[in-house]
Amino acid sequence: FPGRLWQLVNSPRCGSVSWDARGEGLLIDQRLFERELLGAGPAGEGAELGAHLFKTRNFASFVRQLNLYGFRKLGPGPMQDPPGGDGGSSAGPLLHFHSPHFRRDRPELLVRLKRLTSANKAKLAAGLELRSRPAQRSQR
């Protein structure tokens, strides 16, 4: 999930997700994200871009994944289109999410993003280190 999200936020093809001004958080235009990546537009419009990235067509499930990887919602982002958007994509606010291990200038921190399962929470509580799965070829 973190590797796919990294690819998405850095992709020029995706206008619904962008870095915040400091490069330390994500700005997500929910309406455009749903149309562009989850296939919520007419006749599943845009689903081909996101179909291989995420296993859901539900925005709430995507946000749940963000939370499971330690992202926290900071509040609404600025009332504007994200950089690289189509100019008139949404009139609503952008959602702003942050994780200390997801930064534009520090891709090496991605290995520190761990899914917070009950087993991983127990390991963290016991002071044990969480190990990452090796990156897939497409994420290297």
Phi, psi and omega per residue, in radians:
F1 nan -0.865 3.141
P2 -1.043 -0.699 3.132
G3 -1.146 -0.722 3.116
R4 -1.161 -0.691 3.114
L5 -1.123 -0.698 3.098
W6 -1.054 -0.786 3.109
Q7 -1.060 -0.737 -3.091
L8 -1.124 -0.851 -3.075
V9 -1.175 -0.428 3.126
N10 -1.688 0.022 -3.118
S11 -1.450 2.282 3.078
P12 -1.242 -0.253 -3.141
R13 -1.389 -0.279 -3.064
C14 -1.861 2.072 3.130
G15 -1.785 -0.098 -3.049
S16 -1.559 -0.265 -3.136
V17 -2.246 2.293 3.124
S18 -2.562 2.927 3.052
W19 -1.328 2.641 2.993
D20 -1.300 3.081 -3.049
A21 -1.036 -0.541 -3.117
R22 -1.597 -0.105 -3.120
G23 1.254 0.413 -3.095
E24 -2.063 0.140 -3.127
G25 -2.794 2.983 -3.121
L26 -1.871 2.465 2.979
L27 -1.960 2.185 -3.091
I28 -2.170 2.171 3.029
D29 -1.549 1.800 -2.992
Q30 -1.039 -0.816 -3.099
R31 -1.088 -0.785 3.131
L32 -1.194 -0.681 3.106
F33 -1.022 -0.801 -3.141
E34 -1.087 -0.716 3.126
R35 -1.254 -0.783 -2.995
E36 -1.327 -0.662 -2.985
L37 -2.075 -0.425 -3.080
L38 -1.839 -0.003 3.083
G39 1.250 0.555 -3.130
A40 -1.521 -0.027 3.117
G41 -1.397 -3.103 3.121
P42 -1.037 2.320 3.107
A43 0.959 0.618 3.099
G44 1.220 0.449 -3.107
E45 -0.892 2.262 3.068
G46 1.470 -0.077 -3.072
A47 -1.137 -0.424 -3.097
E48 -1.130 -0.555 3.126
L49 -1.208 -0.750 -3.074
G50 -1.635 -0.211 -3.061
A51 -1.019 -0.672 -3.133
H52 -1.526 -0.129 -3.110
L53 -1.598 -0.744 -3.052
F54 -2.273 2.604 -3.080
K55 -1.646 0.414 -3.106
T56 -2.401 2.776 3.019
R57 -2.076 0.251 -3.070
N58 -2.020 2.158 -3.096
F59 -1.109 -0.674 3.138
A60 -1.066 -0.633 3.100
S61 -1.181 -0.643 3.072
F62 -1.108 -0.774 3.121
V63 -1.111 -0.651 3.087
R64 -1.052 -0.728 3.091
Q65 -1.080 -0.743 3.079
L66 -0.980 -0.818 -3.132
N67 -1.111 -0.676 3.128
L68 -1.141 -0.430 3.101
Y69 -1.677 0.208 3.023
G70 1.585 0.124 3.069
F71 -1.319 2.522 3.096
R72 -2.217 2.471 3.120
K73 -1.359 2.244 -3.122
L74 -1.619 -0.245 -3.073
G75 2.171 -3.129 -3.113
P76 -1.160 2.509 3.057
G77 -1.426 -2.987 -3.141
P78 -1.149 2.666 3.120
M79 -1.464 1.404 3.141
Q80 -2.822 2.939 3.079
D81 -1.344 2.506 3.094
P82 -1.193 2.652 3.078
P83 -0.983 2.368 -3.141
G84 1.517 0.009 3.119
G85 -1.301 3.128 -3.089
D86 -1.619 0.278 2.999
G87 1.519 -0.646 -3.119
G88 -2.296 0.598 -2.976
S89 -1.277 -0.627 -3.008
S90 -2.736 2.514 3.091
A91 -1.754 -0.058 -3.075
G92 -1.611 3.075 3.137
P93 -1.290 2.809 3.037
L94 -1.598 2.494 3.061
L95 -1.493 2.382 -3.043
H96 -1.994 2.068 3.131
F97 -2.088 2.578 -3.108
H98 -2.417 2.501 2.963
S99 -2.467 2.379 -3.138
P100 -1.138 -0.269 -3.107
H101 -1.850 0.276 3.138
F102 -2.290 1.629 -3.085
R103 -2.317 2.530 -3.114
R104 -1.034 -0.698 -3.050
D105 -1.601 0.058 -3.080
R106 -2.376 1.120 -3.121
P107 -1.081 -0.381 -3.140
E108 -1.173 -0.269 3.119
L109 -1.322 -0.224 -3.118
L110 -0.979 -0.565 -3.120
V111 -1.167 -0.265 3.120
R112 -1.497 -0.190 3.106
L113 -1.368 1.999 -3.122
K114 -2.057 2.485 3.082
R115 -1.268 2.233 -3.070
L116 -1.496 1.406 3.044
T117 -1.502 2.966 3.121
S118 -1.103 -0.634 3.108
A119 -1.158 -0.733 3.121
N120 -1.176 -0.648 3.089
K121 -1.080 -0.710 3.123
A122 -1.127 -0.714 3.111
K123 -1.101 -0.769 3.120
L124 -1.088 -0.723 3.132
A125 -1.115 -0.545 3.128
A126 -1.483 -0.021 3.127
G127 1.409 0.275 3.140
L128 -1.528 2.721 3.133
E129 -1.494 2.459 3.073
L130 -1.620 2.323 -3.130
R131 -1.721 2.546 3.110
S132 -1.618 2.672 2.940
R133 -1.315 2.611 3.076
P134 -1.086 2.538 3.134
A135 -1.134 2.490 3.075
Q136 -1.277 2.815 -3.120
R137 -0.931 -0.716 -3.100
S138 -1.189 -0.304 -3.103
Q139 -1.742 -0.080 -3.108
R140 -1.418 nan nan
